[in-house]
Amino acid sequence: MDLRRNLSGLATVGATAPFVGLLGTVLGIITAFRGMALTGSGGIGAVSAGIAEALIATAFGLFVAIPAVWAFNYLTNRADGFGVEMDNGASELIDFMARR
């Protein structure tokens, strides 16, 4: 019984969510530079919308990735522990049957 087989999706989410956040960050910085180009200045008003967009995307990627990685590690450790318990139980049963 492979208890880890359904955890690959969770691992994928945990691994790719930061990249989605990074993509949003890059797009937000592009928006900030576009705002600077349109206004002809580097003032806070020209770049604030793009920077806010970048920070929101980064935060979203982290908010998704961190719990996914934690859950994946927790569930993987539980599955491994269960496998060890099953092996120990099987060994004890075999020893018990061999003594009879």
Wavefront OBJ file of the C-alpha trace (Angstrom):
o trace
v 0.000 0.000 0.000
v 1.606 3.256 -1.134
v 0.390 5.944 1.243
v 2.367 8.654 -0.550
v 0.838 8.253 -4.006
v -1.755 11.012 -3.556
v 0.681 13.509 -2.058
v 2.343 14.445 -5.345
v -0.277 17.108 -6.088
v 0.361 18.731 -2.727
v 4.104 18.672 -3.379
v 3.547 20.241 -6.791
v 1.468 23.062 -5.312
v 4.102 23.702 -2.659
v 6.882 23.755 -5.219
v 5.190 25.879 -7.884
v 3.277 28.452 -5.818
v 6.387 30.572 -5.172
v 6.973 30.702 -8.922
v 3.432 31.961 -9.456
v 4.148 34.617 -6.827
v 7.417 35.459 -8.564
v 5.624 35.830 -11.886
v 3.173 38.225 -10.257
v 6.077 40.132 -8.745
v 7.731 40.528 -12.127
v 4.450 41.690 -13.668
v 3.953 44.153 -10.805
v 7.428 45.604 -11.281
v 6.726 45.934 -15.007
v 3.553 47.835 -14.100
v 5.587 50.084 -11.794
v 8.091 50.875 -14.543
v 5.256 51.477 -16.985
v 3.751 53.946 -14.499
v 7.086 55.725 -14.247
v 7.351 55.897 -18.027
v 3.837 57.275 -18.454
v 4.201 59.987 -15.822
v 7.810 60.799 -16.598
v 8.731 60.661 -12.916
v 9.739 58.120 -10.325
v 7.407 59.469 -7.656
v 5.501 57.273 -5.263
v 2.257 57.802 -7.136
v 3.763 56.458 -10.333
v 5.115 53.238 -8.868
v 2.890 52.463 -5.880
v 0.225 50.511 -7.793
v 2.820 48.286 -9.438
v 4.688 47.698 -6.195
v 1.436 46.846 -4.405
v 0.595 44.378 -7.174
v 4.042 42.811 -6.840
v 3.786 42.461 -3.065
v 0.288 40.974 -3.227
v 1.446 38.377 -5.750
v 4.471 37.493 -3.638
v 2.366 37.189 -0.483
v -0.186 35.007 -2.282
v 2.509 32.653 -3.525
v 3.947 32.321 -0.021
v 0.526 31.921 1.625
v -0.165 28.994 -0.692
v 3.305 27.418 -0.686
v 4.097 27.441 3.034
v 1.019 25.490 4.228
v 1.281 23.117 1.253
v 4.910 22.281 2.057
v 4.114 21.897 5.766
v 1.167 19.611 5.000
v 3.193 17.561 2.526
v 6.024 17.051 5.018
v 3.608 16.219 7.844
v 1.641 13.710 5.778
v 4.798 12.162 4.333
v 6.199 11.650 7.827
v 2.895 10.160 8.986
v 2.849 7.778 6.019
v 6.442 6.736 6.704
v 5.668 6.201 10.385
v 2.624 4.128 9.519
v 4.729 2.015 7.172
v 7.281 1.379 9.924
v 4.493 0.406 12.332
v 3.054 -1.991 9.750
v 6.475 -3.589 9.193
v 7.004 -3.985 12.935
v 3.532 -5.465 13.370
v 4.100 -7.907 10.525
v 7.448 -8.969 12.016
v 5.867 -9.510 15.423
v 3.075 -11.569 13.862
v 5.575 -13.708 11.942
v 7.631 -14.247 15.112
v 4.488 -15.176 17.035
v 3.380 -17.643 14.374
v 6.877 -19.155 14.131
v 6.909 -19.869 17.876
v 3.648 -21.832 17.711
l 1 2 3 4 5 6 7 8 9 10 11 12 13 14 15 16 17 18 19 20 21 22 23 24 25 26 27 28 29 30 31 32 33 34 35 36 37 38 39 40 41 42 43 44 45 46 47 48 49 50 51 52 53 54 55 56 57 58 59 60 61 62 63 64 65 66 67 68 69 70 71 72 73 74 75 76 77 78 79 80 81 82 83 84 85 86 87 88 89 90 91 92 93 94 95 96 97 98 99 100
